Amino acid sequence: MDRFRVVGGTRLRGEVSVVGAKNSALKLMAGALLAVGKTRLTSVPAILDVTIMAELLRRLGCVVDYDPTSGVVEIDVPDRIGHRADYELVRALRASICVLGPLVARCGEAQVAIPGGDAIGSRGLDLHISGLETLGASVHVTHGYLIAAAPNGLHGGEIRLDFPSVGATENVLMAAVLAKGVTRVTNAAREPEIVDIAHFLVKMGATIEGAGSSVIEVEGVSALTPVSHQVVPDRIAAGTWAFAAATTEGDVEVVGGVAGHMGAALDLLTEAGTDVVLTDRGFRVTGTGRRAAFDVATLPYPGFPTDLQPFALTYNAVAQGSAMVTENLFEARFRTVQELARLGADTRMDGHHVMLHGVRRLSGAPVEASDIRSGAALVIAGLVADGITTVSKAHHVDRGYAGFGEALRGLGADVTREPDEAPYI
């Protein structure tokens, strides 16, 4: 176990690059199971979660070649694949549930351990289950495994999601492409990652309309073929750097960031006094002086993303004025709040609301990451704290960001890694 050691007082300046989205790359890797042969993905982030997903696919019988340096993953899928995803790997990766749809579509059966991953609250599987049942699968849970079977294959159907779940939309989409007939999904998730997966599947030979809207229609085909595909840029990583620049009163160009994928976040920063301008390579964020606090509530896309909520907390902790941050998606995603309080943030929590009264500076102290985004947000908090801040459980950050510490050092920050058992100085 490592921790980050952060020396406060840095205004981030320079440029930082973002590559493919973690939340798309993992699902595209699972989608490769739908076609026999070699699928090639580029711009894949060099993160721990990709390594875990690669091993999961190997356990299913695939040959996976992953080069973190080049960002290329090649997945050679055999004619016959396994259908059981064991808890040993699934417990570390919530995204592993996305193999469920492809396995049922390809094998007619699937056994996937109930996933683990970040400590941000429950993510019910009811929508995944009801969607697959509408497509003709029988699904039940036993001994910690989600068991799905469709011995006669899947068929199209009308699916209305009670909530625009990204995971359920992905699983239904990847199952429906090989189902007989037409599937119509209403109240579907609209994230750019959903659009990316749809583009990938269409390249493979699928017939899909409406991705990016709340209604998606899929006409099943008998087989798909492997392709080469570039992963969509990571809007959450881009948003992380946008908030880092604004919070530290810095000046950062986010190379590869797509501003159009993160309108709600950039709009709020702009309204609060941060300068955001488009560039030929992405966008540039400049925070001059102490910016105003702003209220924010997380919502499904195109609303403010829950993955950026911890960064809104950190921003508002040192902004001018008071703000209310509301979490509407995950009940346990306010673990960052108690850690910010250790750094001197003025916070009051009531259910799924947090009121923050901005202070000029935080004060360095030992804190602990509870998930990917919490860890990254606490490192940024350390940059606006007097003295030294240590952020334990750095491995959480590794799951979502490639070379996070190195990127910060490239922007002028004094951030290093050290063994977690090292004494706090």
Secondary structure, 3 states (H helix, E strand, C coil): CEEEEEECCCCCEEEEECCECHHHHHHHHHHHHHCCEEEEEECCCCCHHHHHHHHHHHHCCCEEEEECCCCEEEEEECCCCCCEECHHHHCCCHHHHHHHHHHHHHHCEEEEECCCCCCCCCCCCHHHHHHHHHCCCEEEEECCEEEEECCCCCECCEEECCCCCHHHHHHHHHHHCCCECEEEEECCCCCHHHHHHHHHHHHHCCEEECCCCCEEEEECCCCCCCCEEECCECHHHHHHHHHHHHHCCCEEEEECCCHHHCHHHHHHHHHCCCEEEECCCEEEEECCCCCECCCEEECCCCCECHHHHHHHHHHHHCCECEEEEECCCCCCCCHHHHHHHHCCCEEEEECCEEEEECCCCEECCEEECCCHHHHHHHHHHHHCEECEEEEECCHHHHCCCCCHHHHHHHCCCEEEEEECCCCCC
